[in-house]
Amino acid sequence: MAPIKKKRAARKTEALRASLWPELDTNLLWDAGYDDGYTPVPRTMPIIMAIINDLTKGKPAGSTFLELWCRAYNEMYVSLAAAAALATHSGYSGPKAVRMWQERVEQLEKLGFILTKNGAAGRFSHAVILNPHKVIRHLYKSGHSGVTKEKYEALAERANEVGSEDFQVKPAVAATATAAA
């Protein structure tokens, strides 16, 4: 596999890391450009998971969402057929693990984070993961009590910090110019 060309910021960070830990064996680090088993994760995922846990109080579904995300890759599709494995990887164990996992999947669907379809594996056979920033924004704007102003603003601030455009208000100038034409 050809090496991935690194951005200037990444090169600067690597130089800083090398100056701080000159003895570090970089073979011990995860290398997304070479190591298998990698999927892109939003840099806002910790706050996304915290908001999901707030929305699903008593039956937190943040780890279930993360497990689904980590299986989805760029297509944002997940087969749910291996319910026992998905439940275990989401952090549930014991005789009720699959049932607890299914309850979390149902919560994620009711809140709008995922869409599911029936199939050979039953009620939860297939899922599509929707953009969590857009889902949280919709829930907040519609007044859902589970999305606090504090966490919503923290998510919007972090999204802006990392360059996500999900929370940016589109300028009205472009819409006005289009309407005038």
N, C-alpha and C positions, 0 to 999 in steps of 0.2 A: 504494500500500500504506500502511495506517495505521501510524503509529509505535508501537513496542512500549513499553508503560509499563515504566520501569526501577525495579528495587528500590532501596531506600535505600542498600545497600552499593555498588551500581553507580554511583549518583549521587555518593557520597563518593569513590570511586576516580576517577571522571572529574574531579571538582573537584581532587583531588591531582595528577592528570596535567596538568591545565590550569595549575596553579600551578608545576609543575616545567618544563613546556614551553609557555610562553604563546604562542610563535610557531608551534606545530605546526599544520599544515593537516590538520584531521581528515578531510578527503576522501581522504587517503592511507591511512587506516586501514580495515581490514576491518570491515564492518558487517553482522553476521549478520541483522539485522532488515530490511535492504534489498538486500543483495547476493545474487545467485543463487550456487548452487554450494556451499552450506553444509550441513553435517550435524552433529548433536551428537556430540561425542567425549568419552568419559569423561575426567575430569581426571586419572585414574590411568593413562591410556594409556601414558606412558613406562615405568612400572614393569611394566605388563602385557606390553609388548613385550620388556623385559629378561628377564622370567620365561620368556616363550615362547622367546626366544633361548637361554636356559639349558636349557630342555627339549628343544631341537632342536639341541644342540651339533654343530658341524661343518657343519650345514645350517640356519643361523638362519632362522626363519620369521616373525619379528616384523614385518618390512616387508610381507610377504604378508598377514598378518592386518590390518594397518592399511589396506592397499589395499582389501581386501574390506569392512572396516568403512566406509570412506569412500564406498563404492558402495551400501551397504545401506539407508540412511535408516531411518525408524522401523519398517518392516516386517521388518527384519533378514534380508531375502532378497536374494540376488545371483545374477544370471545369469552363468555362467562361460563362456558361448559364445565370447566374444572373448578366448581364451586368450593370443594373442600380445600384445594390448594390456595385459591384466592382468599378464602377465609383465614387460613393459617398465615399467609403472607401479609394479611391486613392486621394481624395481631390477635386473632380470636382462636381459642382452643377449647377443647372439651366437647361433650356430646351436643352442645347447643351452638357450636361455632358457626356452622353453615347457616342456621336460622338467624343468628345475630348479624352475620355478614349480609344476608338477604334483606334484613330490616334496614341496614345502612344503605344498601343499594337503592332500596325503595325510597328512602328519605332523599338521597341525592337526586333521584328522578323527580320526585314531587317538588323539590326546590328548583329544578331546572338545570342542574349541573351535567346530567347525562340523559340520554334517551335509550330505552331498551326495547328489544323485540323478543317475542317468543320464538322458540325453535325446538330442535330435537332434545335439548337439555331442559326444556320446560319454560316457565315464566321468565326466567333470567338466562337467556342464551346468548344474546348479543347486546353490545352497548356502543354508543358513540359518545365521546366526551366533548362537551361544548366549552367555549372559551370562558374560564372561570371569572376573568375580569369583567366580561360583559354580563355574566349572570349576576355577579355580586352588585354591579352597578345598577342593573334592573331592579334587584331586590331592594337596594337602598333607596333608589328614586321612587319606588312604589310604596315606601314606608314600612317595609318589613322590620318588625321590632328586633329581629335577631342580628341585624347588621347595625352595630353602633356607629355613631358619627366618628368617634375616635378611631376605630379600626378601619372604617371606610377611608377616612382621610390618610391614615398611615399607609394603607394599600395604594391609594392614588399617588401619594408622595413617593413611595418606593418604586412604583411603576414608572413614574416620571424620571426618577433618579437612574433607572437602568435602561431608559430609552423606549419603554413601551408607550404606544400612542393610544391605548384603549381608553384612557381617562381624559385625554386632551379634548377640549371643546373645539369643534371645527369652526374656522372663521366664517362669519356670515357673508363676507365680501364675495367669496366664490359663488355662493348660492344666489346672491343679488345680481352678480354679473351674468350668471347663466340665465336667470329669469328675465333680465333686460334684453338679452340676445334673442 
